[in-house]
Amino acid sequence: MSFVSILPTLLFIALGLVMFGLGLSLTVGDFTRLAQHPRAVVLALVLQVLVLPAACYALIVLLGVAPLYAVGLMLLAASPGGVSANLFSHLFGGNVAMNISLTAINTVLSIVSLPLITNWAIATFAHTGQVVPLQFGKVVEVIVIVLVPVVLGMAVHRRAPTFSARMEKPMKIFSAVVLAAFALIAIAKEWTALVESFAGIGPAVLLFNAISLASGYYLARAAGLDRSMATAICFEIGIHNSTLAIFIALSVLENFQLALPAAIYSVSMYVLATLFGVAVLRRRGKAGRHAGSA
């Protein structure tokens, strides 16, 4: 049995663990809390659902990205924020409560937006029939892998809050370790394919990642949101759930090439997010503290 053949199963387990771990940290209050910050929520959702897919499409056209890679990049753009967004937000002074709330609502909304955007991309770019659109049964499969583990985690949190509080951090660490190990193994096994594909899709992935981070922060600041809220939005839309994108590409759409943009992104997002946090967010935070003490 080859690694590629068991890849969808490993992804299913890894993604389920991540979603369950996310559910352990969520309550109904995380959804109702969104009503306290309507401007931030509307901006984040508009960026996630409309602006980023539009920017992604523009990059594809400007850079002349190959059709299958174009679909894979649009699939990545349609994916919701990843769990790692919470960690980066915490490290660089973001409003983590808002991150958790946005991750929850984005994950739910992606059940509708992700198939719509992906099917549009398939119809627009892949005219050769190499990719099967997301049919109803496949959408149900996505709902199961995304929503059910989150709901189970929330149910555990509600019925056994003490247990979920103890398990929340270990589950996040365990999920991160599983995903990191999986990513490293996948990259090692498919290194040749990744290297060969980088020239065709790598620049577009890196630019899309940079645009996601920068637009999240600077547009939020331009809209009058404070630094902590802008930082939360920056990482929420700048760190996509690449594992979900890879799972859909391999297991649902059954096309390895569609997974390559997300595979490259799964590495680049950590590097670019760290650089952005250090070069922009931490520097601006220090500048603000100096100005306040002057």
N, C-alpha and C positions, 0 to 999 in steps of 0.2 A: 504494500500500500504506500503510494507516494505522499509526500507532504502536501502537494497541491490538492490531492483528493480529500484529505481530511481537514483542509484549511477552513471550509465553511463551518464544520462542526466546532473547531477550536474557536472560531470567531463568534459563533452562537453562544458558546459557554462564557467566553470572555466578556462579550457585550452584555449578556444577562447578569453577570456578576457586577459589572459597572452600574447598570441600571438599578439593580437591587440595592447596592450601596448608596446610590443617590436617593432612593426611596426612604432609606433609613434616616436620612437627614431632613426629610420633607414633612410638613404638616399642612393641613388645609389653610392654616394661617399664612403660609408662604404664598398662596395664591391670592388671598384677600389683601395681603400687604401691598400688592401691586396697586390697589386703588389709592394708596397714600402718595404715590409718585406717578401720576398719570402721564406727565410730560416725558419722564424718563422711559416709561414703559412703551409709549407710542413711538418714541424715537428709536428705541432698540428694535422693536418689531418691524418698523418701516425699513430700517437698515438691513435687518436679517432677511426679510421676505422680498423686498423690492430692490433696494439699492445695491446690495452685494451681488445678487444674480445679474442685475443690469451691468455692473462693473465687470463681472466675470465674462459676460457676453462680449462686452467691448474689447476686453483683452484677447479673447479668442479670435475676434475679427481682425484686430490690429496686428496680432502676432502670427496670424495664419495657422492656428493650431489644427492639427489633423482631426478628422471627424470623431473617431472613437475617444481620443484624448479630450476633445471638447465636451463630449457627453459626460465623461468621468469628472471633468473639472466642474461642470454645472451641477452634477450630483453632489460633489463636495460643497459647493456654494449653498446648496439647498439643505444641507445637513445642519442640525441645530448645534448650539454651543456644547462643547465637551466638558466633562467633569473637571478637567485640569484648569478650566477657566477660574474656578473657585480658588484654587491654590495660588495661581498667579495674582489674582485680585488681592488675596490676603497678603502676599509677599510685598506688593507695591502700593498698599494703602487704599485699596478699593473697598466699596460697600459690599461685603460678602453676602449679607442678607439679600441684597438686590440681585446679586449673581445667582443665588440659589433659586430665588423666585423666577428670574428670567429663564434659567435653565429648565425649570419645571414647565413654564408656559410655552417656551419654544419647543420643547420635546413633544408636547401635546399638539401644538399647531403643525409641527413638521409631518404629522401623520397625514395631513391634507396637503400641505404645501410641497413636501418633498416629491410625492408621486406626480403632482401637477407640473412642477418645474422639470423633473427628470423626463417625463413623457414629452413635454414640449421640446426639450433638448434633443431627444431621440428623433422626433419628427423633423426638427430643423436641421440637424447635422448628419445623422446616420440614415442615409437614403438607400443603403445597400441591403437592409434587412439583417445586418449582423447582430443587431441588438433587439431583444424582445421587450416591448413596452411593459410597464408595470400594470398587469391586469388586476382585477378585483381580488382574486385569490392571493396574489403576491403582495398586494397592499395589506391584506389581513395578516400575512406573515410578518410584515414590518411592524404592524400594530402589536402583535403578540410579543415580539422580541423587544420592543421599545416600552410599551405601556404596561404590560402585565408585571414584569419584575419591579417597576416603579411602584405600582399599586400594592404589590405584596410587601415591599419594603415599608411603605407608608402604613399598611395595616399592622405590621410588626411594631412600628414606632408607636402607634396609637394604643395597642393592647399591652405592650411591654416596653414603656418608655425607658426604664432603667437599663434593660437589656440592650435596647437599640442604641442608647447613649454609649454603653460600653463597647458595642460592636461597630459603631459608626467609624471611628478612626482606624481600627484594624481592617475593616472591610475596604476602606479607601486605600490603605497601604497595600493590602493584598491585591486589590483590583489594579492598582498602578503597577505593581510588580508583575502581575500576570500579563498586562498589556505591554509593558516594556519588554519582557522576555519574549512574548509573541512577536512583537515588532522586530526585535533583533534577529530572531530566528528566520522570520519571513524575509527580512532584508538580506540576510546571509544566503538564504536559499535562492532568492531571486535577484541576487546582486547584478548578474549580467544583464538581466532584463531592465533593471532600474537604471543602470549606467547607460545602456543603449537608448532608453526612452528619455533620459534627462535632457538631451539636446532639444528634443521635440516638445517637451512639456514642462521641464524644470523651470525655465525663466518665467513662464506664465504662472506656475504655482507660487514661486517666490514673490512675484509682483502682487498676485492676488492676496497672499498672506499679509504683505506690507500694507496694502490698501485697506484690508479689513481692520487691522490694528489702528492705523492712522485715522481712518474715517470714524471709527467708534469713539476715539478720544477727542479729536478736534471738532467734530460736528456736535458732540455732546457739550463741549465747552462753549462753542459758538451759540448753542441753544440756551446758554445760561445755567447749565447744571454745574454743581460744585465738582471739585477735583475727584473726590472719592466716588461719586456717582459716574463721572466720565470714565474713570479707570475701570469700574465694574462693567460698563457697556463696552469699553475697548476690548477687554479680554473675552467678554461673552460672545461678541461677534467676530473676534479675531482668532479664537481657538475653536475650530469646528470639531464635531464628533467624527473624526476620520475613521474610527473603527466601524461606525454605522455605515459610512459610505463604502468602505471596503467590503463589509458583509453583504450589502445590497448588490454590489458589483459582482462578487464571486458567487454568492449563494442564490440570490434572487434573479439577477439578470444573466448570471453564468457567463461572464466575459472577463478574462483576466486583465485585458488592456484597460478596461474601465476603472480598474482598481489602482492603476499606476499613479495617477495624480494624487489620490488620497494617501498612497504609500509614501510618496516623496514628501507630501505635506505633513505626515505624521512625524517626520523627523525635523523638517524645517520650522514647524510652528513653535517648537520648544526653543530653538536657537533664536528665531526672530522675536518671539515674545520676550525672552530674557534680555536681548539687546535693546528692544524698545523700552522695556521697563527701566533698565539701567540708564540709557541715554536720554530718555525723555521724561518719564514719570518721576524717577528718583531725583533727577536734576531739578525739575520744576518744583518738586516738593521742598528741596533744600532752599531754592530761590524764594519760595513763599515764606518759609520760616525765617530767613534772613530779613526779608522785607518787613515781616511782622515784628521783628525785634529791633528794627531800626528806629 
